[in-house]
Amino acid sequence: MTIERWYWQAVESINYPFPQRIHRDTSWLESEIINWCSTYQLIHNRKQEQRLRSALLAEFVARANADISRSMLRLIGLWTVWFFLLDDLTDSIHSVEMLADLHVRILAVVSGSGTRIGDHPLTCAAADLSALLRQNAGSVTFVRFQRAFAQTLEAHLWEVSTRIANIQPDSDSYTNMRLWSGAFLPIIALADMAQGFELPSYIFNHAIVQELIHAATQAVLWYNDLWSYPKEIQAHKAPPNIVHILAREHHLSLPEALSLAIAQHDQAMQRFLHLKAQARHLDDSERKVSRFVESIESWLRATQDWSRRTDRYRQETVRSVNA
């Protein structure tokens, strides 16, 4: 399927109205990511290393976390890379039971159990990151992360099960599960920790804050779907992507489905901005809520800037708008 210029022009017209920033230690983070991935055998050769570098994941994390410490930048960066690698593995697995068995081991090591001989490299890497997280996070933050982490794994199982069964989910079901499968929520569960504070549970779980988080999550993951659709439609006849799902569900042409997906993205973004204004009354003297919201905004802006530069979506066979 050929994706025309108008598609990319529509996607690239989306703009997040937040500051464009980047951490000064981006190159250092990239080296840390490569070394860590090599240590845990997540990459095995120069070709895989180059593929990881061209994905610009260090830049992505650095754009989203311009002001945090080096240690936190590394922790958030490695978890982000781990989720990307898990997503790639999930796309290649053809057995729900096999993936569930892997998840059982991953959940065990994240909960504190030791690794075993024969564990998958992602399991061993998760054990390392979990130990590192325990050193830096309080118990409240760790519980939040574990909850979001487990739900992300469950969403991956759902995704694989629909693919194996050759079932195209309806848009409501997809929306519910996509909020978790994108792994944005576990990373946001660490956003306050990365900034050097912890939101009290009565604030983090306040209805306004939770709705704000979910609105931002839908916006950023719909944005991701817009970018990944051309690549996914070439790889799968019925990709798990909001553009394809809307087209099939409502019997729309690609331009119509794209317009509807963008409209849903924009509605989520407007809801986020509206809730941001409402959340101000929850602030304290240290502006913890505002700082937390600003961290989410940084992830949104980083997603925009990174998506335009990464090789993860920029393939000559699907993208020619800048040719």
Backbone as a ProteinNet text record, in pm:
[ID]
protein_1_A
[PRIMARY]
MTIERWYWQAVESINYPFPQRIHRDTSWLESEIINWCSTYQLIHNRKQEQRLRSALLAEFVARANADISRSMLRLIGLWTVWFFLLDDLTDSIHSVEMLADLHVRILAVVSGSGTRIGDHPLTCAAADLSALLRQNAGSVTFVRFQRAFAQTLEAHLWEVSTRIANIQPDSDSYTNMRLWSGAFLPIIALADMAQGFELPSYIFNHAIVQELIHAATQAVLWYNDLWSYPKEIQAHKAPPNIVHILAREHHLSLPEALSLAIAQHDQAMQRFLHLKAQARHLDDSERKVSRFVESIESWLRATQDWSRRTDRYRQETVRSVNA
[TERTIARY]
84.2	0	88	61.5	139.2	75.4	155.9	108.7	146.3	46.7	69.3	119.4	167.4	222.8	122.7	-5.9	-106.8	-117.5	-90.7	-98	4.7	129	235.3	217.4	166.1	141.1	38.4	-64.6	-166.3	-107.1	-26.4	34.1	132.1	213.7	315.8	258	131.8	68.9	32.4	31.1	0.4	117.1	86.3	190.8	151.1	240	217.2	272.4	188.4	228.9	311.7	418.1	502.9	648.2	732	870.9	950.1	1035.5	1125.9	1257.7	1292.2	1412.2	1483.5	1607.5	1681.7	1790.6	1814.3	1915.9	2055.1	2146.1	2281.4	2360.9	2315.3	2391.3	2333	2281.1	2219.9	2321	2437.4	2538.9	2584.3	2600.5	2637	2530.1	2402.7	2294	2295	2321.9	2326.6	2434.3	2549.7	2657	2615.2	2547.8	2499.8	2399.8	2310.6	2210.9	2277.7	2372.9	2440.7	2517.6	2589.4	2667.5	2577.3	2467.2	2374.1	2309.7	2267	2205.9	2305.3	2430.4	2533.4	2556.1	2561.4	2583.9	2476.3	2352.4	2240.7	2199.3	2286.3	2267.7	2135.4	2097.1	1978.6	2013.4	2141.4	2194.2	2317.9	2341.6	2448.2	2551.9	2525	2618.6	2607.8	2694.9	2699.2	2570.2	2510.3	2387	2275.2	2262.5	2161.4	2194.4	2322.4	2363	2326.5	2352.9	2322.6	2172.2	2095.9	1950.2	1901.6	1961.1	1924.3	1963.7	2081.7	2125.1	2034.9	1999.6	1919.4	1776.3	1733.4	1601.2	1598.3	1716.6	1728.9	1653.5	1656.2	1583.1	1647.4	1779.1	1844.9	1799.4	1790	1742.5	1598.1	1515.8	1375.9	1365.3	1436.4	1430.9	1491	1599.5	1664	1573.4	1496	1401.3	1289.4	1249.9	1140	1183.8	1314.9	1366.5	1487.7	1466.8	1579.2	1649.8	1582.2	1638	1669	1656.7	1676	1823.5	1858	1996.3	2040.3	2170.6	2224.5	2173.7	2172.4	2129.6	1984.3	1900.1	1760	1743.4	1821.6	1816.3	1848.6	1949.3	1986.9	1875.5	1818.3	1713.7	1591.2	1544.8	1428.2	1462.2	1583	1625	1629.1	1683.8	1693.9	1556.9	1470	1334.7	1263	1281.1	1216.6	1264.9	1394.4	1450.3	1397.4	1390.2	1340.2	1197.7	1113	975.2	970	1055.8	1060.2	1102.6	1201.7	1247.5	1141.6	1070.7	961.1	852.2	822.9	721.3	762.3	889.5	938.1	927.6	962.4	952.4	806.8	717.5	575.4	522.3	567.6	523.7	565.3	669.5	722.8	677.3	609.2	567.4	432.9	420.3	298.2	229.1	255.1	190.9	160.6	34.4	-3.3	59.2	60.5	115.6	265.3	336.3	480.1	506.2	428	444.6	406.2	298.8	255.8	362.9	426.5	534.5	649	682.2	785.5	742	616.4	565.1	571.2	541.2	546.5	685.9	787.5	924.6	962.4	918	948.7	884.8	757.9	689.6	757	806.9	873.6	1000.2	1082.7	1208.7	1183.7	1081.4	1049.4	999.8	936.8	888.9	999.4	1118.4	1230.8	1290.1	1229.6	1287.3	1413.9	1501.9	1625.8	1605.7	1702.3	1698.4	1740.8	1707.6	1742.8	1825.2	1899.3	1970.3	1866.6	1888.6	1796.1	1691.8	1689.5	1595.2	1623.1	1517.3	1531	1612.6	1692.4	1768.6	1682.1	1559.1	1471.7	1436.2	1426.2	1399.8	1518.2	1637.4	1758.6	1774.8	1746.4	1756.4	1652.6	1532.2	1427.4	1467.3	1536.1	1583	1681.4	1770.4	1867.5	1797.4	1701.8	1632.3	1544	1485.2	1402.1	1485.9	1605.1	1694.7	1736.5	1764.1	1801.9	1686.1	1565.7	1449	1427	1445.3	1429.4	1526.7	1643.8	1743.3	1704	1618.2	1587.2	1443.8	1353.6	1211.8	1164.6	1070.4	1004.2	904.8	851.4	758.9	633.1	584.6	462.9	484.7	595	625.8	643.4	708.8	732.2	600.4	507.2	376.3	303.1	307.6	244.2	302.7	434	500.4	462.4	464.7	432.3	291.3	196.8	59	50	109.8	106.2	185.3	293.9	379	301	232.3	156.6	44.6	-21.6	-130.5	-78.6	41.5	102.8	131.3	182.3	206.9	76.1	-27.9	-157.3	-210.1	-190.8	-234.6	-158	-32.1	45.2	-11.6	-55	-118.3	-245.5	-323.6	-447	-414.1	-310.9	-273.3	-234.4	-153.9	-111.4	-230.5	-319.3	-434.2	-525.5	-544.7	-628.3	-560.6	-427.9	-355.7	-362.3	-341.8	-342.9	-482.4	-584	-722.4	-774.8	-692.2	-731.1	-859.8	-864.5	-979.8	-941	-1021.6	-1001.1	-1082.8	-1018.5	-1094.8	-1177.3	-1286.7	-1363.6	-1287.7	-1324.7	-1247.8	-1253.7	-1365.3	-1374	-1279.1	-1278	-1187	-1042.1	-1015	-878.9	-835.2	-924.1	-890.5	-856.6	-936.4	-911.8	-775.7	-740.9	-617.8	-496.1	-514.4	-401	-343.8	-428.1	-378.5	-269.9	-276.1	-177.4	-67	-98.8	1.1	116.6	92.4	197.2	304.8	288.4	388.4	414.3	324	339	306.3	208.5	164.7	269.1	342.2	448.4	558.3	589	692	640.9	514.3	458	448.4	434.7	432.9	565.3	669.7	802	836	744	775.2	807.8	732.9	760.6	892.1	918.1	1044.3	1162.4	1150.4	1259.9	1289	1184.6	1201	1242.9	1251.7	1302.4	1196.7	1073.3	968.4	870.4	773.7	672.6	534.6	447.3	309.3	241.2	174.9	100.1	-7.1	-42.5	-141.4	-275.2	-312.1	-441.6	-441.4	-322.6	-312.3	-300.4	-208.8	-185.7	-313.1	-392.6	-514.8	-639.5	-621.7	-736	-798.3	-929.6	-999.7	-948	-920	-872.1	-734.9	-645.9	-510.2	-512.3	-591.7	-599.1	-660.1	-763	-823	-725.3	-650	-548.1	-441.9	-395.8	-295.5	-349.3	-473.7	-530.6	-556.7	-593.5	-612.2	-479.6	-373.4	-241.1	-196	-225.1	-186.6	-256.6	-385.7	-456.6	-401	-376.6	-324.1	-190.5	-98.2	36.2	37.3	-51.1	-53	-128.4	-229.5	-291	-190	-110.2	-5.5	93.5	130	220.1	157.6	28.1	-39.4	-39.4	-55.9	-53.8	80.4	187.6	321.1	351	302.4	339.4	248.3	134.1	39.7	102.2	175.4	232.7	323.4	402.5	490.1	408.6	307	227.9	138.9	85	-4.4	73	203.4	285.2	316.8	326.2	363.8	243.8	126.1	7.7	-111.6	-192.9	-313.4	-413.5	-419.1	-512.4	-435.8	-357.8	-272.7	-353.1	-302.4	-366.7	-331.7	-403.7	-373.3	-505.7	-520	-647.9	-693.4	-601.1	-639.4	-709.2	-649.1	-708.3	-839.2	-842.9	-963.6	-1081	-1058.7	-1166.1	-1212.8	-1118.5	-1155.4	-1245.4	-1208.9	-1287.6	-1421.2	-1418.8	-1540.4	-1647.1	-1604.5	-1700.2	-1706.4	-1638	-1638.8	-1591.4	-1472.5	-1417.4	-1300.8	-1280.5	-1158.6	-1042.3	-919.9	-803.8	-804.7	-831.7	-837	-942.2	-1057.2	-1162.4	-1122	-1061.5	-1017.2	-906.8	-816.2	-708.9	-766.9	-862.3	-924.3	-993.8	-1061.1	-1129.9	-1030.1	-922	-819.5	-755.2	-727.2	-669.8	-768.7	-896.1	-998.8	-1005	-995.6	-994.7	-869.7	-756.4	-633	-650.7	-705.6	-722.1	-818.7	-923.6	-1017.3	-948.7	-863.9	-788.8	-694.6	-632	-539.1	-612	-727.9	-806.3	-853.4	-888.1	-928.3	-811.1	-692.1	-572.7	-550.8	-558.9	-536	-643.6	-767	-875.1	-852.4	-811.3	-786.5	-662.9	-566.8	-448.7	-488.9	-581.6	-629.7	-702.9	-780.4	-853.8	-760.6	-649.5	-558.3	-480.9	-482.9	-403.2	-444.5	-572.3	-617.2	-565	-506.1	-448.2	-304.1	-247.2	-105.6	-76.8	49.7	97.4	206.7	274.1	375.9	495	514.7	626.6	586.5	462	412.5	428.8	406.2	430	337	211	117.8	156.2	187.2	227	353.5	448.2	572.5	547.4	456.1	419.2	353.9	262.8	195.6	296.7	389.5	492.5	578.6	600.4	676.1	599.7	469.1	387	393.8	385.2	395.2	528.4	633.3	765	768.3	701.5	694.5	614.6	507.8	428.8	512	578.6	660.3	776.2	836.3	947.2	900.6	778.9	725.3	712	665.6	654.1	790.5	885.7	1016.6	1091.3	1079.9	1148.3	1086.9	954.7	886.4	930.2	960.2	1000.7	1143.9	1221.7	1363	1403.8	1331.3	1375.5	1361.1	1451.8	1443	1338.2	1281.1	1179.6	1058.9	1029.6	917.3	961.8	1081.3	1128.6	1190.5	1106.3	1153.8	1120.8	1217.5	1197.9	1076.9	1047.3	938	801.6	794.2	663.5	656.8	769.3	766.7	848.4	786.8	859.3	826.7	767.8	720.9	836.7	954.9	1067.3	1160.7	1117.4	1204	1214.6
-118.9	0	124.3	216.7	339.6	448	508.4	618.6	749.4	829.4	950.2	1064.8	1167.8	1284.5	1349.8	1351.2	1416.7	1353.4	1220.6	1152.6	1211.7	1222.1	1271.7	1420.1	1493.9	1635.5	1652.2	1568	1574.8	1537.5	1431.6	1387.4	1491.3	1546	1641.2	1778.4	1800.4	1927.8	1932.7	1816.9	1812.6	1873.3	1959.6	2026.7	2035.8	1990.7	2002.6	2136.5	2219	2356.1	2364.3	2285.7	2281.9	2306.9	2351.5	2387.3	2268.5	2297.2	2197.6	2204.7	2094.5	2095.1	1961	1954.6	1829.2	1829.9	1716.1	1700.9	1713.4	1772.5	1793.6	1663.2	1557.5	1432.7	1326.3	1367.5	1274.2	1172.5	1217.4	1126	1026.4	1075.1	986	879	918.5	822.6	717.6	760.1	663.8	558.8	601.2	505.9	410.6	464.2	379.8	276.3	317	225.6	113.9	149.5	50.1	-48.4	3	-84	-177.2	-123.5	-204.5	-312	-276.4	-374.6	-484.3	-447.8	-547.2	-639.9	-581.9	-660.6	-766.4	-729.9	-822.9	-895.1	-890.7	-965.5	-932.4	-806	-757.7	-717.7	-693.3	-677.1	-765	-817.1	-915.7	-880.1	-779.2	-747	-599.4	-557.5	-416.9	-372.5	-462.9	-427.9	-395.8	-476.9	-451.1	-325.4	-303.8	-181.6	-58.1	-64.1	49.7	73.4	-34.4	-20.7	48.3	10.9	73.3	220.7	250.8	390.5	474.2	418.1	495	516.4	438.9	461.5	588.4	637.2	763.3	761.2	646.9	636.7	720.8	733.7	820	964.7	1007.9	1143.2	1160	1060	1062.7	1086.4	1005.5	1016.8	1148.8	1190.8	1317.3	1436.7	1430.2	1538.2	1543.9	1428.2	1422.6	1454	1452.6	1468.2	1560	1684	1775.5	1815.8	1805	1862.2	1760.6	1632.7	1536.1	1498.6	1431.9	1392.7	1284.1	1265.3	1161.2	1023.4	996	863.4	837.2	939	923.1	914.2	990.1	984	842.9	782.4	645.6	547.8	558.7	467.6	476	596.8	615.2	573.3	604.3	568.1	417.6	345	199.7	132.9	180.7	124.4	151.9	269.6	303.3	210.3	188.5	97.9	-43.5	-85.3	-219.7	-237	-138.5	-147.6	-151.8	-76.9	-81.4	-220	-279.2	-411.4	-517.4	-503.8	-595.7	-584.4	-463	-441.6	-510.1	-497.9	-563.1	-714.8	-767.8	-912.3	-957.9	-881.3	-915.5	-924.1	-835	-835.7	-963.2	-1028.6	-1145.5	-1278.2	-1275.2	-1398.5	-1445	-1575.6	-1632.2	-1729.6	-1715	-1800.4	-1718.3	-1713.2	-1641.3	-1708.4	-1840.3	-1913.7	-1887.7	-1882.9	-1855.1	-1716.3	-1618.8	-1483.1	-1475.7	-1545.3	-1544.5	-1606.7	-1714.1	-1775.9	-1677.1	-1603.1	-1500.8	-1394.4	-1353.3	-1252	-1298.9	-1425.1	-1478.7	-1462.4	-1493.8	-1480.4	-1333.4	-1248.3	-1105.5	-1048.6	-1081.2	-1031.6	-1083.1	-1205	-1261.7	-1183.8	-1155	-1085.8	-939.3	-878.6	-740.5	-735.1	-843.1	-849.7	-886.2	-918.6	-943.1	-1081.8	-1174.2	-1307.8	-1302.6	-1396.6	-1400.3	-1457.9	-1432.2	-1488.9	-1635.2	-1706.6	-1846.9	-1868.6	-1977.1	-2015.7	-2041.9	-1985.1	-2003.5	-1895.1	-1799.9	-1688.6	-1608.1	-1553.2	-1468.3	-1344	-1290.7	-1168.6	-1054	-1041.1	-934.3	-956.1	-1081.9	-1112.1	-1071.5	-1106.6	-1069.7	-918.3	-852.3	-706.7	-642.7	-699.9	-647.2	-662.9	-771.4	-791.5	-681.7	-648.3	-541.6	-407.7	-376.9	-248.3	-241.4	-353.6	-356.5	-329.9	-389.8	-365.2	-219.2	-162.9	-21.8	67.9	30.8	109.9	106.6	-8.9	-19.2	71.6	90.2	176.2	323.7	359.5	500.6	539.1	443.2	473.5	433.7	510.8	472.1	360.8	304	192.2	231.4	353	398	402.5	460.8	468.6	330.1	240.9	106.7	31.6	48.2	-16.5	38.5	170.3	231.3	174.6	165.9	115.4	-29.8	-112.5	-254.2	-273.4	-194.8	-207.2	-174.6	-62.9	-22.7	-121.3	-170.9	-266.6	-393.8	-448	-571.8	-552.4	-437.8	-412.8	-394.8	-342.7	-332.2	-470.6	-561.3	-697.3	-765.7	-745.3	-806.3	-752.9	-624.4	-566.2	-626.5	-660.2	-726.7	-865	-936	-1065.9	-1051.1	-950.6	-923.9	-897.6	-818	-782.7	-906.5	-993.5	-1114.9	-1208.4	-1217.8	-1307.5	-1264.4	-1134.1	-1087	-1114	-1101.6	-1126.5	-1274	-1361.8	-1505.1	-1551.3	-1497	-1534.2	-1464.3	-1376.6	-1299.9	-1220.8	-1158.1	-1078	-930.8	-850	-705.8	-646.4	-590.4	-537.5	-416.6	-395.7	-273.2	-156.6	-36.2	82.3	105.1	71	89.1	-5.1	-130.9	-227.5	-188.2	-145.8	-104.6	13.7	109.3	226.5	184.5	95.5	50.6	-16.7	-101.7	-178.6	-101.6	-14.5	62.1	155.4	203.8	290.6	221.6	87.6	12.4	-44.3	-90.5	-160.4	-70.3	60.7	153.1	179.5	128.4	140	283.5	375.6	514	525.8	450	463.2	416.1	305.7	272.4	378	438.9	543.6	667.5	704.2	819.5	792.6	666.8	632.2	666	687.1	722.1	869.8	946.3	1084	1172.6	1158.6	1242.6	1202.1	1072.5	1024.9	1080.8	1079.9	1130	1276.1	1351.1	1493.5	1518.9	1413.8	1428.3	1444.8	1406	1412.4	1299.2	1286.8	1181.8	1241.3	1225.3	1270.2	1181.6	1239.3	1156.7	1076.5	962.5	877.3	947.9	1030.9	1098.7	1201.5	1244	1333	1252.4	1155.1	1076.7	1006.5	957	883.9	971.5	1101.7	1192.1	1178.1	1188.2	1167.8	1260.1	1385.3	1480.6	1439.2	1400.4	1363	1236.2	1137.8	1013.8	1036.5	1118.6	1147.6	1224.8	1314.6	1390.3	1296.5	1202.1	1106.2	1023.4	979.8	896.2	976	1102.4	1186.1	1204.5	1231.8	1246.7	1116.2	1005	874.3	845.5	873	850.3	939.4	1066.1	1157.6	1107.4	1072.2	1036.8	902.7	810.1	680.5	685.8	772.6	794.8	859.9	952.6	1015.4	910.1	818.8	710.1	622.4	594.5	512.3	580.1	712.3	785.2	767.5	771	757.4	613.2	517.7	377.8	308.4	367.3	302.3	261.1	348.1	306.4	184.1	177.7	62.9	-62.1	-45.8	-160.1	-216.9	-131.3	-179.4	-259.2	-234.9	-316.5	-452.2	-455.8	-580.7	-669.6	-610.6	-686.4	-644.1	-742.3	-712	-634.4	-666	-598.2	-555.2	-449.6	-410.3	-356.5	-376.8	-318.7	-170.5	-90.8	51.2	125.6	238	308.5	353.4	387.7	430.8	316.6	200	84.5	42.5	42.8	-0.9	91.1	222.1	315.9	300.3	278.7	261.4	140	30.8	-91.9	-82.3	-29.2	-25.3	65.5	178.6	277.7	280.2	184.4	175.4	307.2	349.8	477.6	456	554.1	557.7	594.7	576.2	612.4	760.8	853.3	994.8	1020.8	954.7	974.2	915.5	797.5	734.7	815.6	866.3	950.1	1075.3	1139.1	1259	1228.7	1113.7	1077	1046	977.2	947.1	1074.8	1168.9	1297	1374.2	1367.6	1435.2	1376.2	1243.9	1181	1220.5	1225.5	1272.8	1414.4	1501.4	1641.9	1656.6	1574.6	1577.4	1537.5	1434.1	1392	1501.8	1568.9	1676.3	1794.1	1829	1936.8	1899.2	1773.9	1727.1	1737.6	1702.5	1714.9	1859.5	1952.3	2093.7	2147.1	2102.6	2143.5	2091.4	1966.4	1906.6	1965.9	2006.2	2073.3	2198.7	2276.4	2397.1	2361.1	2252.7	2210.9	2160.8	2100.6	2038.4	2139.9	2265.8	2366.8	2380.8	2357.3	2374.9	2263.9	2159.4	2051.5	2080	2188.1	2217.6	2255.4	2235	2279.9	2383.4	2420.5	2525.2	2482.8	2353.2	2303.8	2278.9	2310.1	2295.5	2151.5	2054.4	1916.1	1873.6	1911.2	1871.9	1938.5	2067	2138.9	2079.7	2043.6	1984.6	1846.7	1772.6	1642.2	1658	1753.2	1779.2	1826.7	1910.5	1957.4	1841.4	1742.3	1624.4	1548.3	1535.3	1470.5	1550.5	1682.3	1767.7	1747	1728.7	1706.6	1575.8	1472.5	1346.1	1362.2	1441.2	1465.2	1536.5	1642.9	1718.6	1633.6	1555.3	1468.9	1367.7	1317.2	1221.2	1285.2	1407.6	1477.7	1494.8	1550.2	1579.6	1451.9	1349.5	1222.4	1151.1	1151.2	1080.3	1132.9	1261	1320.8	1285.8	1231.7	1207.8	1060.3	978.3	840.6	755.5	659.7	563.7	456.1	456.1	355.4	366.3	486.6	507	559.9	612.5	674.6	570.3	498.1	401.4	453.4	443.3	498	436.3	311.5	243.6	295.7	365	411	560	630.9	772.2	851.6	949.2	1025.1	1173.8	1219.7	1358	1457.6	1419.4	1511.5	1482.2	1392.5	1356.1	1471.5
0	0	0	-88.4	-97.6	-12.4	72.7	156.1	86.5	55.3	-21.7	67.2	0.4	68.5	163.4	122.5	205.8	344.3	352.3	481	577.7	530.6	618.4	649.2	555.2	582.8	694.1	693.1	798.6	934.4	937.5	1063.3	1116	1026.9	1070.5	1104.4	1073.6	1111.4	1258.9	1324.3	1468.1	1545.7	1637.6	1714.2	1861.5	1948.4	2092.6	2141	2205.2	2241.4	2369	2373.5	2492.2	2451.9	2544.7	2511	2456.6	2361.2	2303.7	2379.6	2448.5	2533.1	2519.7	2569.7	2565.1	2672	2732.4	2837	2774.7	2846.2	2793.6	2783.6	2851	2854.2	2760.6	2648	2554.1	2501.7	2463	2409	2514.6	2636.4	2746.6	2766.4	2761.9	2779.2	2668.4	2546.9	2437.2	2462.8	2510.3	2541.3	2652.7	2753.7	2863.6	2813.8	2725	2670.2	2590.6	2504.4	2422.3	2510.2	2609	2697.4	2777	2827.1	2906.4	2820.5	2701.2	2610.6	2572.4	2555.7	2524.7	2643.7	2762.3	2884.1	2902.4	2875.2	2896.1	2767.5	2667.9	2542.5	2474.4	2483.7	2414.2	2271.2	2247.1	2111.9	2100.4	1979	1963.7	1858.5	1778.5	1671.6	1634.6	1544.4	1504.7	1434.9	1358.8	1288.7	1387.4	1491.7	1593.6	1672.6	1697.5	1766.9	1684.8	1555.5	1469.8	1462.2	1457.8	1455.2	1581.9	1695.9	1822.3	1824.9	1773.4	1769.7	1679	1563.4	1467.9	1516	1613.9	1673.3	1757.5	1797.3	1872.5	2005	2073.5	2199.5	2309.6	2305.6	2404.2	2387.2	2262.3	2234.8	2281.3	2256.6	2298.7	2449.4	2526.4	2672.5	2719.2	2655.2	2692.9	2665	2558.1	2528.3	2632.3	2682.5	2779.1	2921.6	2944.9	3082.3	3083.7	3046.9	3026.6	3155.2	3269.9	3393.4	3501.9	3475.8	3583.2	3595.5	3705.2	3729.7	3632.3	3623.6	3535.7	3575.6	3705.5	3751.2	3714.5	3728.5	3691.6	3540	3467	3321.1	3273.9	3335.1	3297.8	3332.7	3451.7	3494.9	3404	3377.9	3290.9	3147.8	3104.8	2969.9	2948.9	3045.1	3030.2	3035.8	3124.1	3127.1	2995.1	2939	2811.4	2701.3	2693.6	2593.6	2616.2	2741.7	2772.9	2720.1	2739.9	2690.7	2537.8	2473	2326.3	2277.9	2342.9	2303	2331.9	2442.7	2472.1	2366.2	2323.4	2220.5	2090.2	2054.6	1932.3	1943.3	2060.7	2080.9	2073.5	2134.2	2133.2	1991.3	1906	1765.7	1692	1741.7	1670.2	1730	1844.2	1911.2	1856.3	1836.7	1777.7	1873	2001.7	2101	2225.7	2263.1	2384.5	2506.3	2507.3	2621.7	2636.7	2525.6	2531.2	2587.5	2542.9	2593.5	2740.5	2779.3	2919.4	3009.4	2963	3040.9	3061.2	2956.3	2969.7	3070.5	3063.1	3155.8	3301.1	3323.1	3459.3	3517.6	3438	3485.7	3505.1	3412.4	3425.3	3550.8	3574.6	3694	3821.2	3815.7	3933.4	3967.3	3867.1	3897.1	3933.8	3874.5	3911	4055.7	4101.2	4239.4	4337.8	4286.3	4375.4	4370	4295.9	4283.6	4198.9	4221.3	4145.4	4006.7	3920.6	3786.2	3790.3	3682.8	3669.9	3544.5	3542.4	3421.3	3312	3198.3	3088.1	3075.7	3169.3	3158	3031.8	2974.6	2856.7	2891.8	2799.5	2827.3	2879.8	2830.2	2881.2	3027.7	3069.9	3210.4	3297	3254.1	3329.1	3332.9	3223	3218.6	3310.8	3315.7	3404.5	3550.4	3582.9	3719.4	3759.1	3668.2	3694.1	3714.7	3628	3637.6	3761	3798.3	3918.1	4042.6	4049.3	4162.7	4166.6	4049.7	4041.2	4083	4043.3	4080	4230.6	4292.1	4437.3	4512.1	4455	4519.4	4514.5	4419.7	4396.9	4429.3	4431.1	4449.5	4587.9	4639.8	4763.1	4736.8	4844.4	4831.7	4755.1	4777.4	4709.9	4559.3	4517.1	4374.1	4314.8	4388.3	4335.8	4316.1	4408.9	4395	4272.5	4253.9	4136.2	4007.5	4004.5	3885.2	3859.8	3963.8	3947	3892.8	3943	3895.8	3746.9	3707.6	3566.5	3480.8	3533.9	3462.2	3431.4	3531.7	3512.3	3411.1	3414.8	3320.6	3177.9	3164.4	3032.1	2974.7	3057.4	3010.4	2970.7	3049.9	3016.8	2883.7	2858.6	2731.6	2614.4	2635.1	2529.8	2500.6	2604.4	2583.6	2501.2	2534	2457.7	2310.8	2287.9	2150.7	2070.9	2131.6	2062.7	2040.7	2138.7	2125.1	2010.9	1993.1	1882.4	1748.3	1745.8	1620.7	1582	1680.3	1651.5	1610.4	1676.7	1644.9	1520	1463.9	1345.5	1371.1	1488.9	1529.2	1527.1	1462	1461.8	1576.2	1679	1791.8	1752	1824	1803.6	1864.9	1827.7	1869	2019.3	2084	2229.4	2302.1	2260.5	2322.3	2297.6	2175	2141.3	2227.6	2245.3	2327	2469.4	2527.5	2664.8	2677.4	2581.9	2592.5	2543.4	2446.5	2393.3	2498.2	2588.2	2694.6	2776.3	2783.7	2861	2773.8	2654.4	2574	2531.6	2525.5	2483.7	2586.4	2711.3	2818.9	2861.8	2824.7	2869.8	3018.4	3065.7	3204.4	3306.3	3283.3	3378.5	3385.4	3271.3	3272	3346.1	3325	3394.8	3544.8	3583.5	3725.8	3793.6	3713.3	3766.7	3746	3688	3649.2	3768.6	3877.4	3994.1	4059.6	4069.1	4124.6	4046.7	3914.5	3830.8	3858.8	3898.2	3927.7	4071.6	4152.5	4289	4395.7	4367.1	4469.4	4446.2	4536.4	4523.5	4548.5	4449.3	4467.9	4571.1	4671.4	4766.6	4693.1	4747.2	4681.8	4665	4761.4	4749.6	4636.8	4592.8	4476.6	4348.1	4347.4	4225.3	4180.3	4275.9	4242.3	4245.8	4254.9	4245	4106.6	4098.8	3971.5	3862.2	3896.4	3796.1	3744.3	3834.6	3795.2	3710.2	3751	3672.9	3535.2	3528.5	3398.5	3310.5	3371.7	3298	3241.2	3322.1	3276.5	3159.7	3170.5	3065.3	2937.6	2951.8	2833.2	2759.7	2834.8	2773.7	2709.7	2776.1	2723.3	2591.5	2585	2458.8	2348.4	2380.6	2279	2224.6	2313.1	2267.8	2195	2235.6	2169.2	2036.7	2025.7	1895	1801.1	1854.5	1774.2	1725.5	1813.5	1775.6	1667.7	1680.4	1579.3	1442.3	1442.9	1315.7	1245.6	1321.9	1264.4	1223.8	1302.8	1278	1177.1	1145.1	1054.3	920.1	850.1	720.9	732.1	837.6	858	891.5	975.3	1021	910.1	825.8	720.6	616.9	606.2	516	576.6	710.7	777.9	807.6	827.7	866.9	782.6	745.5	668.9	752.7	883.7	974.4	1099.4	1091.2	1203.6	1321.1	1444.2	1562	1569.8	1497.6	1484.8	1470.7	1538.8	1543	1404.6	1316	1181.1	1107.4	1111.1	1042.2	1108.1	1239.9	1312	1281.6	1280.3	1249.1	1104.6	1013.9	872.8	854.5	920.4	905.8	978.9	1099.2	1181.5	1122.4	1065.4	1014.3	861.7	797.3	650.7	587.4	632.2	588.1	492.4	406.5	326.5	418.4	369.8	451	488.9	397.7	438.5	545.6	535.5	635.4	770.1	768	892.8	958.8	877.8	931.4	997.5	933.3	989.5	1121.4	1128.6	1252.8	1363.4	1330.6	1431	1483.2	1393.9	1435.6	1522.6	1487.2	1567.4	1708.3	1719.1	1851.2	1929.4	1860.1	1923.5	1976.4	1894.1	1932.9	2049.9	2053.1	2164.8	2295	2288.2	2407	2452.8	2356.8	2391	2455.7	2403	2462.4	2602.5	2620.9	2754.4	2851.6	2806.1	2890.7	2933.6	2840.4	2871.5	2966.7	2947.2	3036	3177.7	3189.5	3320.6	3386.4	3306.4	3360.4	3437.4	3381	3448.6	3577.3	3575.1	3694	3803.5	3763.7	3859.9	3942.2	3900.3	3971.5	4118	4147.1	4285.6	4377.1	4318.1	4398.1	4436.4	4384.3	4405.3	4550	4589.3	4720	4698.8	4805.5	4796.1	4709.9	4693.9	4613.5	4468.1	4432	4294.9	4242	4327	4286.7	4173.5	4179.7	4074.5	3942.9	3949	3827.6	3768.3	3850.8	3801.7	3740.3	3799.6	3745.5	3608.2	3597.1	3469.2	3365.2	3404.7	3311.9	3261.5	3346.8	3303.8	3195.9	3212.7	3110	2980.8	2991.2	2872.9	2801.2	2877.7	2816.7	2738.1	2789.5	2716.8	2587.8	2592.7	2472.2	2366.5	2407.2	2312.8	2259.9	2348.6	2306.9	2203.1	2219.3	2122.6	1985.5	1981.3	1852.9	1787.8	1861.5	1803.7	1765.4	1849.3	1822.7	1703.2	1693.5	1585	1449.2	1441.3	1314.4	1275.5	1370.4	1344.3	1348.3	1421.8	1441.8	1315.2	1299.2	1189.7	1216.6	1336	1368.4	1275.1	1228.3	1137.1	1001.9	992.9	869.1	777.9	708.2	610.5	471.6	381.7	246.8	176.7	210.3	140.7	183.1	297.7	344.7	362.5	356.5	386.3	285.7	220.4	118.4	124.7	234.2	238.2	228.7	278.3	273.2	156.5	69.4	-44.9	-143.1
[MASK]
+++++++++++++++++++++++++++++++++++++++++++++++++++++++++++++++++++++++++++++++++++++++++++++++++++++++++++++++++++++++++++++++++++++++++++++++++++++++++++++++++++++++++++++++++++++++++++++++++++++++++++++++++++++++++++++++++++++++++++++++++++++++++++++++++++++++++++++++++++++++++++++++++++++++++++++++++++++++++++++++++++

